[in-house]
Amino acid sequence: MGLELAKIRREYTFGNKLDISNTESDPFVQFELWLNEAIQIKELEPTAMIVATVSPDGHPSTRTVLLKGLENGEFLFYTNYESRKGKQLAENPYISLSFVWHKLERQIHIEGRAEKCPPEVSDQYFMTRPYRSRIGAIISPQSRVIENRMQIMRAFAKEAFKSAGREIKRPDHWGGFAVTPTRFEFWQGRESRLHDRILYLKGEDGKWQKERLAP
Ligand SMILES: Cc1cc2nc3c(=O)[nH]c(=O)nc-3n(C[C@H](O)[C@H](O)[C@H](O)COP(=O)(O)O)c2cc1C
């Protein structure tokens, strides 16, 4: 490749510091603090997270989705249950979520288990989506091979015509996943690549323990 990638290098000098003593005892509270700062500093997609799933034969895959809720200790996102990720989660519920906020030189990695949200939770969120996004969710066989873009545009137009003037209900193949974390890692970039990393692990007693990890 003609690009001199090895020369692309930036020091992480934003100035934030992370320590066992200046982090919250509850990782959800710490997460909300950081997410709020990412929103305040106007990260482009502060709620975007990389979601990793694993196939039944142990092959990992990743993609970006948007965090749409953080309630009762669960991270919520919405997708097509028949998509590649949806099928993998049906077979293997273990999941990891990664947030990267470049302006703040921060990342958070979360690991846990995902399960489908109750239908009424998905229904409620679906109704808040713009009209065109609802139609899209109904007609797109997410992750499947299609002939061309025209195929999807035709399906969209057909569904929009069919549902004109009617309530557009959530299809069964689309809904939320709720992720219950067992591990959080908060990472703060520091100078000379001596970054701060604070790990939260859930103990047998249900309490969160904090440790510092080497950069
Ligand atoms: C910023 C961003 C946000 C996205 N948000 C979602 C989302 O909330 N839900 C979703 O199903 N796909 C979302 N996508 C598309 C996914 O990355 C992915 O292409 C799609 O879900 C199919 O993934 P799969 O084939 O691995 O199941 C988003 C993509 C980007 C770049």
Ligand as a Chemical Component Dictionary entry (heavy atoms), coordinates in Angstrom:
data_LIG
# 
_chem_comp.id                   LIG 
_chem_comp.type                 NON-POLYMER 
_chem_comp.pdbx_formal_charge   0 
_chem_comp.three_letter_code    LIG 
# 
loop_
_chem_comp_atom.comp_id 
_chem_comp_atom.atom_id 
_chem_comp_atom.alt_atom_id 
_chem_comp_atom.type_symbol 
_chem_comp_atom.charge 
_chem_comp_atom.model_Cartn_x 
_chem_comp_atom.model_Cartn_y 
_chem_comp_atom.model_Cartn_z 
_chem_comp_atom.pdbx_ordinal 
LIG C1  C1  C 0 -23.263 4.518  13.116 1  
LIG C2  C2  C 0 -24.024 3.254  12.755 2  
LIG C3  C3  C 0 -25.159 2.919  13.485 3  
LIG C4  C4  C 0 -25.871 1.754  13.176 4  
LIG N1  N1  N 0 -26.937 1.426  13.960 5  
LIG C5  C5  C 0 -27.577 0.250  13.745 6  
LIG C6  C6  C 0 -28.602 -0.176 14.637 7  
LIG O1  O1  O 0 -28.945 0.484  15.648 8  
LIG N2  N2  N 0 -29.220 -1.365 14.374 9  
LIG C7  C7  C 0 -28.855 -2.145 13.300 10 
LIG O2  O2  O 0 -29.454 -3.208 13.117 11 
LIG N3  N3  N 0 -27.880 -1.776 12.469 12 
LIG C8  C8  C 0 -27.219 -0.608 12.654 13 
LIG N4  N4  N 0 -26.193 -0.231 11.819 14 
LIG C9  C9  C 0 -25.831 -1.138 10.707 15 
LIG C10 C10 C 0 -24.958 -2.295 11.258 16 
LIG O3  O3  O 0 -23.623 -1.840 11.462 17 
LIG C11 C11 C 0 -24.947 -3.542 10.356 18 
LIG O4  O4  O 0 -24.564 -3.214 9.049  19 
LIG C12 C12 C 0 -26.302 -4.260 10.301 20 
LIG O5  O5  O 0 -26.942 -4.283 11.571 21 
LIG C13 C13 C 0 -26.140 -5.699 9.813  22 
LIG O6  O6  O 0 -25.228 -6.380 10.664 23 
LIG P1  P1  P 0 -25.070 -7.986 10.667 24 
LIG O7  O7  O 0 -25.160 -8.443 9.231  25 
LIG O8  O8  O 0 -23.713 -8.228 11.253 26 
LIG O9  O9  O 0 -26.178 -8.544 11.511 27 
LIG C14 C14 C 0 -25.446 0.925  12.092 28 
LIG C15 C15 C 0 -24.301 1.271  11.375 29 
LIG C16 C16 C 0 -23.604 2.415  11.718 30 
LIG C17 C17 C 0 -22.344 2.741  10.945 31 
# 
loop_
_chem_comp_bond.comp_id 
_chem_comp_bond.atom_id_1 
_chem_comp_bond.atom_id_2 
_chem_comp_bond.value_order 
_chem_comp_bond.pdbx_ordinal 
LIG C1  C2  SING 1  
LIG C2  C3  SING 2  
LIG C2  C16 DOUB 3  
LIG C3  C4  DOUB 4  
LIG C4  N1  SING 5  
LIG C4  C14 SING 6  
LIG N1  C5  DOUB 7  
LIG C5  C6  SING 8  
LIG C5  C8  SING 9  
LIG C6  O1  DOUB 10 
LIG C6  N2  SING 11 
LIG N2  C7  SING 12 
LIG C7  O2  DOUB 13 
LIG C7  N3  SING 14 
LIG N3  C8  DOUB 15 
LIG C8  N4  SING 16 
LIG N4  C9  SING 17 
LIG N4  C14 SING 18 
LIG C9  C10 SING 19 
LIG C10 O3  SING 20 
LIG C10 C11 SING 21 
LIG C11 O4  SING 22 
LIG C11 C12 SING 23 
LIG C12 O5  SING 24 
LIG C12 C13 SING 25 
LIG C13 O6  SING 26 
LIG O6  P1  SING 27 
LIG P1  O7  DOUB 28 
LIG P1  O8  SING 29 
LIG P1  O9  SING 30 
LIG C14 C15 DOUB 31 
LIG C15 C16 SING 32 
LIG C16 C17 SING 33 
# 
